[in-house]
């Protein structure tokens, strides 16, 4: 009976130890499952962050490409404006030269006109004097 009692106690002790070990294993399993869930969530969060950063990088790259394009267009427009400014400056110089020439010609024409007016006035005076002399001569001869 003693052996049987000891064996029963041993069985009860072993069953109790087995139950404690199963409880510990169940608790460890629960902890591991929670840890696994946490790790999966962390992995998902990291992947979401990676995706978000990749999108943000794409957006920034697109924005940078647009800025570069706009800069190139602005540079092209600036070069075009510089060329147009040079052309307009050359045209302005030509116009100033033409205006100067026309002003000189106008001055010369006005001077010639004054000279012609003075000569005409002198001729008119001479004509009147000749007419007077002719009248006097005609009056004397009559």
Phi, psi and omega in degrees: 000326179297319180291320180294318179296316180295321180293317178297317179296321179295319179294315180297317179296316180295319178297320179294315177297318180298317179296318178298317179296320177296319177298316179297316179296318178297317179296317178296319178298315178299317179296317180295320178296315178297318178298318179297316178300316180297316179296319178297317179297318179297319178297316178298318178299317179296318179295319177298317179296319179298315179298316179298316179294322179296318178296316180298320178296317177299316179299315179295321179295318178297317178297318178297318178299318179296319179296317179298317178299313180297322178297315179297318179296319179296319179296319178297314179298320180297316178298318178299316179296320179298316179297315179297322180296319178296316179299313180296324178294317177298316179298320180298315179300317178298317180295319179298318178298315180296319179297318179298315179298314180295323177296317177297316179297319179298315179300316180296318179296318179296320178296315178298320180297316178299316179299315180295320179297316178297316179297319180296318179297318178298317179297322178297317178297315179298321180297314180298317179297319178295320178298319179296315180297320180294321179294317180297318180293319179292322180291324180288324184283345183274000000 
